[in-house]
């Protein structure tokens, strides 16, 4: 059984959301970059989406997700 990296990252991010007691019903994206010059294998907008819901800066949310 092959593991899907997108699903694995999504599951990790959902776990971090739950751990921080943030709203679980957040609709965020995990996907592959479309830019051929991208420096990443995957990206997510979870910090941007959550920042609006929890009233914190996206960078602060991203740091808490780590």
mmCIF file as Biopython writes it, N, C-alpha, C and O atoms, coordinates in Angstrom:
data_model
#
loop_
_atom_site.group_PDB
_atom_site.id
_atom_site.type_symbol
_atom_site.label_atom_id
_atom_site.label_alt_id
_atom_site.label_comp_id
_atom_site.label_asym_id
_atom_site.label_entity_id
_atom_site.label_seq_id
_atom_site.pdbx_PDB_ins_code
_atom_site.Cartn_x
_atom_site.Cartn_y
_atom_site.Cartn_z
_atom_site.occupancy
_atom_site.B_iso_or_equiv
_atom_site.auth_seq_id
_atom_site.auth_asym_id
_atom_site.pdbx_PDB_model_num
ATOM 1   N N  . UNK A ? 1  ? 0.843   -1.182 0.000   1.0 0.0 1  A 1 
ATOM 2   C CA . UNK A ? 1  ? 0.000   0.000  0.000   1.0 0.0 1  A 1 
ATOM 3   C C  . UNK A ? 1  ? 0.887   1.244  0.000   1.0 0.0 1  A 1 
ATOM 4   O O  . UNK A ? 1  ? 1.707   1.428  0.900   1.0 0.0 1  A 1 
ATOM 5   N N  . UNK A ? 2  ? 0.722   2.088  -1.004  1.0 0.0 2  A 1 
ATOM 6   C CA . UNK A ? 2  ? 1.516   3.300  -1.128  1.0 0.0 2  A 1 
ATOM 7   C C  . UNK A ? 2  ? 0.847   4.442  -0.369  1.0 0.0 2  A 1 
ATOM 8   O O  . UNK A ? 2  ? -0.362  4.650  -0.475  1.0 0.0 2  A 1 
ATOM 9   N N  . UNK A ? 3  ? 1.645   5.171  0.390   1.0 0.0 3  A 1 
ATOM 10  C CA . UNK A ? 3  ? 1.126   6.296  1.154   1.0 0.0 3  A 1 
ATOM 11  C C  . UNK A ? 3  ? 1.107   7.550  0.286   1.0 0.0 3  A 1 
ATOM 12  O O  . UNK A ? 3  ? 2.043   7.803  -0.472  1.0 0.0 3  A 1 
ATOM 13  N N  . UNK A ? 4  ? 0.049   8.323  0.401   1.0 0.0 4  A 1 
ATOM 14  C CA . UNK A ? 4  ? -0.104  9.560  -0.353  1.0 0.0 4  A 1 
ATOM 15  C C  . UNK A ? 4  ? 0.470   10.716 0.469   1.0 0.0 4  A 1 
ATOM 16  O O  . UNK A ? 4  ? -0.053  11.010 1.543   1.0 0.0 4  A 1 
ATOM 17  N N  . UNK A ? 5  ? 1.532   11.380 -0.005  1.0 0.0 5  A 1 
ATOM 18  C CA . UNK A ? 5  ? 2.136   12.472 0.760   1.0 0.0 5  A 1 
ATOM 19  C C  . UNK A ? 5  ? 1.164   13.610 1.074   1.0 0.0 5  A 1 
ATOM 20  O O  . UNK A ? 5  ? 1.222   14.195 2.156   1.0 0.0 5  A 1 
ATOM 21  N N  . UNK A ? 6  ? 0.266   13.924 0.127   1.0 0.0 6  A 1 
ATOM 22  C CA . UNK A ? 6  ? -0.717  14.982 0.382   1.0 0.0 6  A 1 
ATOM 23  C C  . UNK A ? 6  ? -1.616  14.613 1.551   1.0 0.0 6  A 1 
ATOM 24  O O  . UNK A ? 6  ? -1.879  15.446 2.418   1.0 0.0 6  A 1 
ATOM 25  N N  . UNK A ? 7  ? -2.085  13.382 1.583   1.0 0.0 7  A 1 
ATOM 26  C CA . UNK A ? 7  ? -2.966  12.939 2.660   1.0 0.0 7  A 1 
ATOM 27  C C  . UNK A ? 7  ? -2.216  12.885 3.985   1.0 0.0 7  A 1 
ATOM 28  O O  . UNK A ? 7  ? -2.765  13.227 5.033   1.0 0.0 7  A 1 
ATOM 29  N N  . UNK A ? 8  ? -0.964  12.454 3.933   1.0 0.0 8  A 1 
ATOM 30  C CA . UNK A ? 8  ? -0.160  12.387 5.156   1.0 0.0 8  A 1 
ATOM 31  C C  . UNK A ? 8  ? 0.021   13.785 5.758   1.0 0.0 8  A 1 
ATOM 32  O O  . UNK A ? 8  ? -0.139  13.960 6.966   1.0 0.0 8  A 1 
ATOM 33  N N  . UNK A ? 9  ? 0.354   14.778 4.930   1.0 0.0 9  A 1 
ATOM 34  C CA . UNK A ? 9  ? 0.519   16.146 5.426   1.0 0.0 9  A 1 
ATOM 35  C C  . UNK A ? 9  ? -0.804  16.689 5.938   1.0 0.0 9  A 1 
ATOM 36  O O  . UNK A ? 9  ? -0.841  17.344 6.980   1.0 0.0 9  A 1 
ATOM 37  N N  . UNK A ? 10 ? -1.882  16.428 5.226   1.0 0.0 10 A 1 
ATOM 38  C CA . UNK A ? 10 ? -3.206  16.873 5.672   1.0 0.0 10 A 1 
ATOM 39  C C  . UNK A ? 10 ? -3.517  16.311 7.055   1.0 0.0 10 A 1 
ATOM 40  O O  . UNK A ? 10 ? -3.984  17.040 7.931   1.0 0.0 10 A 1 
ATOM 41  N N  . UNK A ? 11 ? -3.263  15.033 7.255   1.0 0.0 11 A 1 
ATOM 42  C CA . UNK A ? 11 ? -3.534  14.396 8.543   1.0 0.0 11 A 1 
ATOM 43  C C  . UNK A ? 11 ? -2.681  14.994 9.661   1.0 0.0 11 A 1 
ATOM 44  O O  . UNK A ? 11 ? -3.166  15.193 10.775  1.0 0.0 11 A 1 
ATOM 45  N N  . UNK A ? 12 ? -1.420  15.279 9.367   1.0 0.0 12 A 1 
ATOM 46  C CA . UNK A ? 12 ? -0.536  15.897 10.364  1.0 0.0 12 A 1 
ATOM 47  C C  . UNK A ? 12 ? -1.047  17.289 10.729  1.0 0.0 12 A 1 
ATOM 48  O O  . UNK A ? 12 ? -1.060  17.656 11.904  1.0 0.0 12 A 1 
ATOM 49  N N  . UNK A ? 13 ? -1.465  18.059 9.736   1.0 0.0 13 A 1 
ATOM 50  C CA . UNK A ? 13 ? -1.972  19.405 10.003  1.0 0.0 13 A 1 
ATOM 51  C C  . UNK A ? 13 ? -3.276  19.372 10.789  1.0 0.0 13 A 1 
ATOM 52  O O  . UNK A ? 13 ? -3.478  20.193 11.684  1.0 0.0 13 A 1 
ATOM 53  N N  . UNK A ? 14 ? -4.156  18.443 10.471  1.0 0.0 14 A 1 
ATOM 54  C CA . UNK A ? 14 ? -5.399  18.299 11.247  1.0 0.0 14 A 1 
ATOM 55  C C  . UNK A ? 14 ? -5.064  17.962 12.697  1.0 0.0 14 A 1 
ATOM 56  O O  . UNK A ? 14 ? -5.684  18.498 13.615  1.0 0.0 14 A 1 
ATOM 57  N N  . UNK A ? 15 ? -4.095  17.086 12.909  1.0 0.0 15 A 1 
ATOM 58  C CA . UNK A ? 15 ? -3.664  16.755 14.264  1.0 0.0 15 A 1 
ATOM 59  C C  . UNK A ? 15 ? -3.136  17.966 15.008  1.0 0.0 15 A 1 
ATOM 60  O O  . UNK A ? 15 ? -3.404  18.126 16.199  1.0 0.0 15 A 1 
ATOM 61  N N  . UNK A ? 16 ? -2.384  18.827 14.320  1.0 0.0 16 A 1 
ATOM 62  C CA . UNK A ? 16 ? -1.862  20.042 14.949  1.0 0.0 16 A 1 
ATOM 63  C C  . UNK A ? 16 ? -2.986  21.016 15.277  1.0 0.0 16 A 1 
ATOM 64  O O  . UNK A ? 16 ? -2.940  21.690 16.305  1.0 0.0 16 A 1 
ATOM 65  N N  . UNK A ? 17 ? -3.986  21.094 14.420  1.0 0.0 17 A 1 
ATOM 66  C CA . UNK A ? 17 ? -5.145  21.952 14.687  1.0 0.0 17 A 1 
ATOM 67  C C  . UNK A ? 17 ? -5.857  21.474 15.948  1.0 0.0 17 A 1 
ATOM 68  O O  . UNK A ? 17 ? -6.196  22.281 16.814  1.0 0.0 17 A 1 
ATOM 69  N N  . UNK A ? 18 ? -6.082  20.186 16.054  1.0 0.0 18 A 1 
ATOM 70  C CA . UNK A ? 18 ? -6.749  19.608 17.229  1.0 0.0 18 A 1 
ATOM 71  C C  . UNK A ? 18 ? -5.910  19.847 18.482  1.0 0.0 18 A 1 
ATOM 72  O O  . UNK A ? 18 ? -6.445  20.219 19.526  1.0 0.0 18 A 1 
ATOM 73  N N  . UNK A ? 19 ? -4.612  19.635 18.381  1.0 0.0 19 A 1 
ATOM 74  C CA . UNK A ? 19 ? -3.704  19.807 19.523  1.0 0.0 19 A 1 
ATOM 75  C C  . UNK A ? 19 ? -3.750  21.233 20.068  1.0 0.0 19 A 1 
ATOM 76  O O  . UNK A ? 19 ? -3.627  21.440 21.276  1.0 0.0 19 A 1 
ATOM 77  N N  . UNK A ? 20 ? -3.924  22.211 19.188  1.0 0.0 20 A 1 
ATOM 78  C CA . UNK A ? 20 ? -3.960  23.616 19.593  1.0 0.0 20 A 1 
ATOM 79  C C  . UNK A ? 20 ? -5.363  24.097 19.961  1.0 0.0 20 A 1 
ATOM 80  O O  . UNK A ? 20 ? -5.561  25.286 20.210  1.0 0.0 20 A 1 
ATOM 81  N N  . UNK A ? 21 ? -6.331  23.190 19.998  1.0 0.0 21 A 1 
ATOM 82  C CA . UNK A ? 21 ? -7.723  23.530 20.329  1.0 0.0 21 A 1 
ATOM 83  C C  . UNK A ? 21 ? -8.302  24.604 19.407  1.0 0.0 21 A 1 
ATOM 84  O O  . UNK A ? 21 ? -9.061  25.468 19.847  1.0 0.0 21 A 1 
ATOM 85  N N  . UNK A ? 22 ? -7.937  24.540 18.131  1.0 0.0 22 A 1 
ATOM 86  C CA . UNK A ? 22 ? -8.499  25.434 17.139  1.0 0.0 22 A 1 
ATOM 87  C C  . UNK A ? 22 ? -9.705  24.764 16.503  1.0 0.0 22 A 1 
ATOM 88  O O  . UNK A ? 22 ? -9.870  23.551 16.631  1.0 0.0 22 A 1 
ATOM 89  N N  . UNK A ? 23 ? -10.560 25.532 15.813  1.0 0.0 23 A 1 
ATOM 90  C CA . UNK A ? 23 ? -11.742 24.944 15.172  1.0 0.0 23 A 1 
ATOM 91  C C  . UNK A ? 23 ? -11.348 23.867 14.159  1.0 0.0 23 A 1 
ATOM 92  O O  . UNK A ? 23 ? -10.553 24.117 13.253  1.0 0.0 23 A 1 
ATOM 93  N N  . UNK A ? 24 ? -11.906 22.688 14.321  1.0 0.0 24 A 1 
ATOM 94  C CA . UNK A ? 24 ? -11.553 21.558 13.449  1.0 0.0 24 A 1 
ATOM 95  C C  . UNK A ? 24 ? -12.197 21.646 12.070  1.0 0.0 24 A 1 
ATOM 96  O O  . UNK A ? 24 ? -11.719 21.015 11.127  1.0 0.0 24 A 1 
ATOM 97  N N  . UNK A ? 25 ? -13.261 22.410 11.941  1.0 0.0 25 A 1 
ATOM 98  C CA . UNK A ? 25 ? -13.974 22.466 10.670  1.0 0.0 25 A 1 
ATOM 99  C C  . UNK A ? 25 ? -13.373 23.512 9.722   1.0 0.0 25 A 1 
ATOM 100 O O  . UNK A ? 25 ? -14.100 24.240 9.046   1.0 0.0 25 A 1 
ATOM 101 N N  . UNK A ? 26 ? -12.059 23.574 9.683   1.0 0.0 26 A 1 
ATOM 102 C CA . UNK A ? 26 ? -11.351 24.507 8.813   1.0 0.0 26 A 1 
ATOM 103 C C  . UNK A ? 26 ? -11.136 23.847 7.452   1.0 0.0 26 A 1 
ATOM 104 O O  . UNK A ? 26 ? -10.650 22.719 7.367   1.0 0.0 26 A 1 
ATOM 105 N N  . UNK A ? 27 ? -11.500 24.559 6.402   1.0 0.0 27 A 1 
ATOM 106 C CA . UNK A ? 27 ? -11.365 24.037 5.043   1.0 0.0 27 A 1 
ATOM 107 C C  . UNK A ? 27 ? -10.079 24.585 4.435   1.0 0.0 27 A 1 
ATOM 108 O O  . UNK A ? 27 ? -10.049 25.715 3.946   1.0 0.0 27 A 1 
ATOM 109 N N  . UNK A ? 28 ? -9.012  23.778 4.467   1.0 0.0 28 A 1 
ATOM 110 C CA . UNK A ? 28 ? -7.731  24.218 3.928   1.0 0.0 28 A 1 
ATOM 111 C C  . UNK A ? 28 ? -7.264  23.265 2.837   1.0 0.0 28 A 1 
ATOM 112 O O  . UNK A ? 28 ? -7.800  22.169 2.673   1.0 0.0 28 A 1 
ATOM 113 N N  . UNK A ? 29 ? -6.253  23.708 2.095   1.0 0.0 29 A 1 
ATOM 114 C CA . UNK A ? 29 ? -5.755  22.980 0.931   1.0 0.0 29 A 1 
ATOM 115 C C  . UNK A ? 29 ? -4.347  22.454 1.194   1.0 0.0 29 A 1 
ATOM 116 O O  . UNK A ? 29 ? -3.519  23.143 1.789   1.0 0.0 29 A 1 
ATOM 117 N N  . UNK A ? 30 ? -4.088  21.249 0.753   1.0 0.0 30 A 1 
ATOM 118 C CA . UNK A ? 30 ? -2.738  20.700 0.665   1.0 0.0 30 A 1 
ATOM 119 C C  . UNK A ? 30 ? -2.596  20.233 -0.777  1.0 0.0 30 A 1 
ATOM 120 O O  . UNK A ? 30 ? -3.398  19.435 -1.262  1.0 0.0 30 A 1 
ATOM 121 N N  . UNK A ? 31 ? -1.566  20.738 -1.459  1.0 0.0 31 A 1 
ATOM 122 C CA . UNK A ? 31 ? -1.427  20.388 -2.876  1.0 0.0 31 A 1 
ATOM 123 C C  . UNK A ? 31 ? 0.032   20.512 -3.314  1.0 0.0 31 A 1 
ATOM 124 O O  . UNK A ? 31 ? 0.893   20.952 -2.553  1.0 0.0 31 A 1 
ATOM 125 N N  . UNK A ? 32 ? 0.281   20.114 -4.555  1.0 0.0 32 A 1 
ATOM 126 C CA . UNK A ? 32 ? 1.595   20.241 -5.166  1.0 0.0 32 A 1 
ATOM 127 C C  . UNK A ? 32 ? 1.686   21.605 -5.845  1.0 0.0 32 A 1 
ATOM 128 O O  . UNK A ? 32 ? 0.708   22.058 -6.440  1.0 0.0 32 A 1 
ATOM 129 N N  . UNK A ? 33 ? 2.844   22.270 -5.768  1.0 0.0 33 A 1 
ATOM 130 C CA . UNK A ? 33 ? 2.993   23.559 -6.454  1.0 0.0 33 A 1 
ATOM 131 C C  . UNK A ? 33 ? 2.882   23.380 -7.968  1.0 0.0 33 A 1 
ATOM 132 O O  . UNK A ? 33 ? 3.329   22.370 -8.511  1.0 0.0 33 A 1 
ATOM 133 N N  . UNK A ? 34 ? 2.291   24.351 -8.641  1.0 0.0 34 A 1 
ATOM 134 C CA . UNK A ? 34 ? 2.180   24.291 -10.097 1.0 0.0 34 A 1 
ATOM 135 C C  . UNK A ? 34 ? 3.338   25.017 -10.773 1.0 0.0 34 A 1 
ATOM 136 O O  . UNK A ? 34 ? 3.595   24.802 -11.957 1.0 0.0 34 A 1 
ATOM 137 N N  . UNK A ? 35 ? 4.028   25.861 -10.043 1.0 0.0 35 A 1 
ATOM 138 C CA . UNK A ? 35 ? 5.180   26.597 -10.570 1.0 0.0 35 A 1 
ATOM 139 C C  . UNK A ? 35 ? 6.387   25.666 -10.656 1.0 0.0 35 A 1 
ATOM 140 O O  . UNK A ? 35 ? 6.791   25.081 -9.651  1.0 0.0 35 A 1 
ATOM 141 N N  . UNK A ? 36 ? 6.953   25.529 -11.823 1.0 0.0 36 A 1 
ATOM 142 C CA . UNK A ? 36 ? 8.093   24.621 -12.009 1.0 0.0 36 A 1 
ATOM 143 C C  . UNK A ? 36 ? 9.339   25.087 -11.259 1.0 0.0 36 A 1 
ATOM 144 O O  . UNK A ? 36 ? 10.255  24.294 -11.039 1.0 0.0 36 A 1 
ATOM 145 N N  . UNK A ? 37 ? 9.390   26.351 -10.867 1.0 0.0 37 A 1 
ATOM 146 C CA . UNK A ? 37 ? 10.525  26.892 -10.124 1.0 0.0 37 A 1 
ATOM 147 C C  . UNK A ? 37 ? 10.290  26.864 -8.617  1.0 0.0 37 A 1 
ATOM 148 O O  . UNK A ? 37 ? 11.092  27.404 -7.855  1.0 0.0 37 A 1 
ATOM 149 N N  . UNK A ? 38 ? 9.220   26.251 -8.191  1.0 0.0 38 A 1 
ATOM 150 C CA . UNK A ? 38 ? 8.886   26.212 -6.763  1.0 0.0 38 A 1 
ATOM 151 C C  . UNK A ? 38 ? 9.966   25.484 -5.981  1.0 0.0 38 A 1 
ATOM 152 O O  . UNK A ? 38 ? 10.588  24.545 -6.479  1.0 0.0 38 A 1 
ATOM 153 N N  . UNK A ? 39 ? 10.176  25.922 -4.772  1.0 0.0 39 A 1 
ATOM 154 C CA . UNK A ? 39 ? 11.191  25.343 -3.899  1.0 0.0 39 A 1 
ATOM 155 C C  . UNK A ? 39 ? 10.586  24.335 -2.921  1.0 0.0 39 A 1 
ATOM 156 O O  . UNK A ? 39 ? 11.257  23.915 -1.978  1.0 0.0 39 A 1 
ATOM 157 N N  . UNK A ? 40 ? 9.348   23.948 -3.130  1.0 0.0 40 A 1 
ATOM 158 C CA . UNK A ? 40 ? 8.661   23.060 -2.190  1.0 0.0 40 A 1 
ATOM 159 C C  . UNK A ? 40 ? 8.083   21.854 -2.917  1.0 0.0 40 A 1 
ATOM 160 O O  . UNK A ? 40 ? 7.815   21.903 -4.117  1.0 0.0 40 A 1 
ATOM 161 N N  . UNK A ? 41 ? 7.897   20.773 -2.168  1.0 0.0 41 A 1 
ATOM 162 C CA . UNK A ? 41 ? 7.254   19.581 -2.714  1.0 0.0 41 A 1 
ATOM 163 C C  . UNK A ? 41 ? 5.740   19.664 -2.559  1.0 0.0 41 A 1 
ATOM 164 O O  . UNK A ? 41 ? 4.994   19.203 -3.424  1.0 0.0 41 A 1 
ATOM 165 N N  . UNK A ? 42 ? 5.290   20.251 -1.455  1.0 0.0 42 A 1 
ATOM 166 C CA . UNK A ? 42 ? 3.865   20.429 -1.163  1.0 0.0 42 A 1 
ATOM 167 C C  . UNK A ? 42 ? 3.662   21.807 -0.550  1.0 0.0 42 A 1 
ATOM 168 O O  . UNK A ? 42 ? 4.603   22.402 -0.025  1.0 0.0 42 A 1 
ATOM 169 N N  . UNK A ? 43 ? 2.436   22.313 -0.616  1.0 0.0 43 A 1 
ATOM 170 C CA . UNK A ? 43 ? 2.114   23.558 0.069   1.0 0.0 43 A 1 
ATOM 171 C C  . UNK A ? 43 ? 0.747   23.432 0.715   1.0 0.0 43 A 1 
ATOM 172 O O  . UNK A ? 43 ? -0.044  22.555 0.366   1.0 0.0 43 A 1 
ATOM 173 N N  . UNK A ? 44 ? 0.479   24.322 1.664   1.0 0.0 44 A 1 
ATOM 174 C CA . UNK A ? 44 ? -0.825  24.372 2.313   1.0 0.0 44 A 1 
ATOM 175 C C  . UNK A ? 44 ? -1.141  25.815 2.681   1.0 0.0 44 A 1 
ATOM 176 O O  . UNK A ? 44 ? -0.242  26.606 2.964   1.0 0.0 44 A 1 
ATOM 177 N N  . UNK A ? 45 ? -2.422  26.147 2.674   1.0 0.0 45 A 1 
ATOM 178 C CA . UNK A ? 45 ? -2.871  27.467 3.091   1.0 0.0 45 A 1 
ATOM 179 C C  . UNK A ? 45 ? -3.453  27.442 4.504   1.0 0.0 45 A 1 
ATOM 180 O O  . UNK A ? 45 ? -4.177  28.361 4.890   1.0 0.0 45 A 1 
ATOM 181 N N  . UNK A ? 46 ? -3.147  26.410 5.270   1.0 0.0 46 A 1 
ATOM 182 C CA . UNK A ? 46 ? -3.760  26.229 6.583   1.0 0.0 46 A 1 
ATOM 183 C C  . UNK A ? 46 ? -3.491  27.409 7.514   1.0 0.0 46 A 1 
ATOM 184 O O  . UNK A ? 46 ? -4.389  27.810 8.255   1.0 0.0 46 A 1 
ATOM 185 N N  . UNK A ? 47 ? -2.292  27.974 7.500   1.0 0.0 47 A 1 
ATOM 186 C CA . UNK A ? 47 ? -1.984  29.097 8.393   1.0 0.0 47 A 1 
ATOM 187 C C  . UNK A ? 47 ? -2.806  30.330 8.022   1.0 0.0 47 A 1 
ATOM 188 O O  . UNK A ? 47 ? -3.277  31.049 8.903   1.0 0.0 47 A 1 
ATOM 189 N N  . UNK A ? 48 ? -2.978  30.574 6.740   1.0 0.0 48 A 1 
ATOM 190 C CA . UNK A ? 48 ? -3.775  31.723 6.296   1.0 0.0 48 A 1 
ATOM 191 C C  . UNK A ? 48 ? -5.242  31.555 6.684   1.0 0.0 48 A 1 
ATOM 192 O O  . UNK A ? 48 ? -5.872  32.492 7.173   1.0 0.0 48 A 1 
ATOM 193 N N  . UNK A ? 49 ? -5.772  30.373 6.467   1.0 0.0 49 A 1 
ATOM 194 C CA . UNK A ? 49 ? -7.179  30.111 6.785   1.0 0.0 49 A 1 
ATOM 195 C C  . UNK A ? 49 ? -7.412  30.192 8.292   1.0 0.0 49 A 1 
ATOM 196 O O  . UNK A ? 49 ? -8.374  30.811 8.746   1.0 0.0 49 A 1 
ATOM 197 N N  . UNK A ? 50 ? -6.533  29.568 9.057   1.0 0.0 50 A 1 
ATOM 198 C CA . UNK A ? 50 ? -6.693  29.567 10.509  1.0 0.0 50 A 1 
ATOM 199 C C  . UNK A ? 50 ? -6.501  30.947 11.117  1.0 0.0 50 A 1 
ATOM 200 O O  . UNK A ? 50 ? -7.157  31.280 12.104  1.0 0.0 50 A 1 
ATOM 201 N N  . UNK A ? 51 ? -5.615  31.755 10.548  1.0 0.0 51 A 1 
ATOM 202 C CA . UNK A ? 51 ? -5.345  33.072 11.126  1.0 0.0 51 A 1 
ATOM 203 C C  . UNK A ? 51 ? -6.616  33.910 11.198  1.0 0.0 51 A 1 
ATOM 204 O O  . UNK A ? 51 ? -6.818  34.654 12.157  1.0 0.0 51 A 1 
ATOM 205 N N  . UNK A ? 52 ? -7.454  33.793 10.206  1.0 0.0 52 A 1 
ATOM 206 C CA . UNK A ? 52 ? -8.725  34.519 10.210  1.0 0.0 52 A 1 
ATOM 207 C C  . UNK A ? 52 ? -9.659  33.993 11.293  1.0 0.0 52 A 1 
ATOM 208 O O  . UNK A ? 52 ? -10.380 34.765 11.925  1.0 0.0 52 A 1 
ATOM 209 N N  . UNK A ? 53 ? -9.646  32.693 11.503  1.0 0.0 53 A 1 
ATOM 210 C CA . UNK A ? 53 ? -10.561 32.071 12.468  1.0 0.0 53 A 1 
ATOM 211 C C  . UNK A ? 53 ? -10.148 32.303 13.917  1.0 0.0 53 A 1 
ATOM 212 O O  . UNK A ? 53 ? -11.000 32.474 14.789  1.0 0.0 53 A 1 
ATOM 213 N N  . UNK A ? 54 ? -8.825  32.310 14.178  1.0 0.0 54 A 1 
ATOM 214 C CA . UNK A ? 54 ? -8.354  32.410 15.563  1.0 0.0 54 A 1 
ATOM 215 C C  . UNK A ? 54 ? -7.869  33.808 15.921  1.0 0.0 54 A 1 
ATOM 216 O O  . UNK A ? 54 ? -7.540  34.063 17.079  1.0 0.0 54 A 1 
ATOM 217 N N  . UNK A ? 55 ? -7.818  34.722 14.949  1.0 0.0 55 A 1 
ATOM 218 C CA . UNK A ? 55 ? -7.450  36.100 15.230  1.0 0.0 55 A 1 
ATOM 219 C C  . UNK A ? 55 ? -5.971  36.314 15.502  1.0 0.0 55 A 1 
ATOM 220 O O  . UNK A ? 55 ? -5.607  37.222 16.250  1.0 0.0 55 A 1 
ATOM 221 N N  . UNK A ? 56 ? -5.120  35.501 14.914  1.0 0.0 56 A 1 
ATOM 222 C CA . UNK A ? 56 ? -3.671  35.653 15.051  1.0 0.0 56 A 1 
ATOM 223 C C  . UNK A ? 56 ? -3.053  35.849 13.672  1.0 0.0 56 A 1 
ATOM 224 O O  . UNK A ? 56 ? -3.677  35.564 12.650  1.0 0.0 56 A 1 
ATOM 225 N N  . UNK A ? 57 ? -1.830  36.335 13.663  1.0 0.0 57 A 1 
ATOM 226 C CA . UNK A ? 57 ? -1.111  36.505 12.400  1.0 0.0 57 A 1 
ATOM 227 C C  . UNK A ? 57 ? -0.797  35.133 11.797  1.0 0.0 57 A 1 
ATOM 228 O O  . UNK A ? 57 ? -0.544  34.180 12.535  1.0 0.0 57 A 1 
ATOM 229 N N  . UNK A ? 58 ? -0.810  35.023 10.475  1.0 0.0 58 A 1 
ATOM 230 C CA . UNK A ? 58 ? -0.513  33.739 9.836   1.0 0.0 58 A 1 
ATOM 231 C C  . UNK A ? 58 ? 0.827   33.142 10.262  1.0 0.0 58 A 1 
ATOM 232 O O  . UNK A ? 58 ? 0.938   31.929 10.435  1.0 0.0 58 A 1 
ATOM 233 N N  . UNK A ? 59 ? 1.833   33.980 10.429  1.0 0.0 59 A 1 
ATOM 234 C CA . UNK A ? 59 ? 3.149   33.471 10.834  1.0 0.0 59 A 1 
ATOM 235 C C  . UNK A ? 59 ? 3.089   32.858 12.232  1.0 0.0 59 A 1 
ATOM 236 O O  . UNK A ? 59 ? 3.697   31.817 12.479  1.0 0.0 59 A 1 
ATOM 237 N N  . UNK A ? 60 ? 2.360   33.498 13.148  1.0 0.0 60 A 1 
ATOM 238 C CA . UNK A ? 60 ? 2.222   32.967 14.508  1.0 0.0 60 A 1 
ATOM 239 C C  . UNK A ? 60 ? 1.493   31.627 14.483  1.0 0.0 60 A 1 
ATOM 240 O O  . UNK A ? 60 ? 1.860   30.703 15.209  1.0 0.0 60 A 1 
ATOM 241 N N  . UNK A ? 61 ? 0.473   31.525 13.658  1.0 0.0 61 A 1 
ATOM 242 C CA . UNK A ? 61 ? -0.264  30.264 13.524  1.0 0.0 61 A 1 
ATOM 243 C C  . UNK A ? 61 ? 0.658   29.188 12.963  1.0 0.0 61 A 1 
ATOM 244 O O  . UNK A ? 61 ? 0.676   28.063 13.463  1.0 0.0 61 A 1 
ATOM 245 N N  . UNK A ? 62 ? 1.424   29.526 11.930  1.0 0.0 62 A 1 
ATOM 246 C CA . UNK A ? 62 ? 2.343   28.555 11.321  1.0 0.0 62 A 1 
ATOM 247 C C  . UNK A ? 62 ? 3.372   28.062 12.335  1.0 0.0 62 A 1 
ATOM 248 O O  . UNK A ? 62 ? 3.694   26.875 12.365  1.0 0.0 62 A 1 
ATOM 249 N N  . UNK A ? 63 ? 3.883   28.963 13.158  1.0 0.0 63 A 1 
ATOM 250 C CA . UNK A ? 63 ? 4.861   28.559 14.173  1.0 0.0 63 A 1 
ATOM 251 C C  . UNK A ? 63 ? 4.246   27.608 15.191  1.0 0.0 63 A 1 
ATOM 252 O O  . UNK A ? 63 ? 4.911   26.684 15.659  1.0 0.0 63 A 1 
ATOM 253 N N  . UNK A ? 64 ? 2.984   27.827 15.537  1.0 0.0 64 A 1 
ATOM 254 C CA . UNK A ? 64 ? 2.313   26.929 16.483  1.0 0.0 64 A 1 
ATOM 255 C C  . UNK A ? 64 ? 2.016   25.569 15.858  1.0 0.0 64 A 1 
ATOM 256 O O  . UNK A ? 64 ? 1.937   24.563 16.563  1.0 0.0 64 A 1 
ATOM 257 N N  . UNK A ? 65 ? 1.855   25.536 14.551  1.0 0.0 65 A 1 
ATOM 258 C CA . UNK A ? 65 ? 1.606   24.265 13.873  1.0 0.0 65 A 1 
ATOM 259 C C  . UNK A ? 65 ? 2.827   23.361 13.899  1.0 0.0 65 A 1 
ATOM 260 O O  . UNK A ? 65 ? 2.706   22.138 13.835  1.0 0.0 65 A 1 
ATOM 261 N N  . UNK A ? 66 ? 4.008   23.971 13.995  1.0 0.0 66 A 1 
ATOM 262 C CA . UNK A ? 66 ? 5.236   23.183 14.037  1.0 0.0 66 A 1 
ATOM 263 C C  . UNK A ? 66 ? 5.343   22.556 15.385  1.0 0.0 66 A 1 
ATOM 264 O O  . UNK A ? 66 ? 6.306   21.839 15.657  1.0 0.0 66 A 1 
#
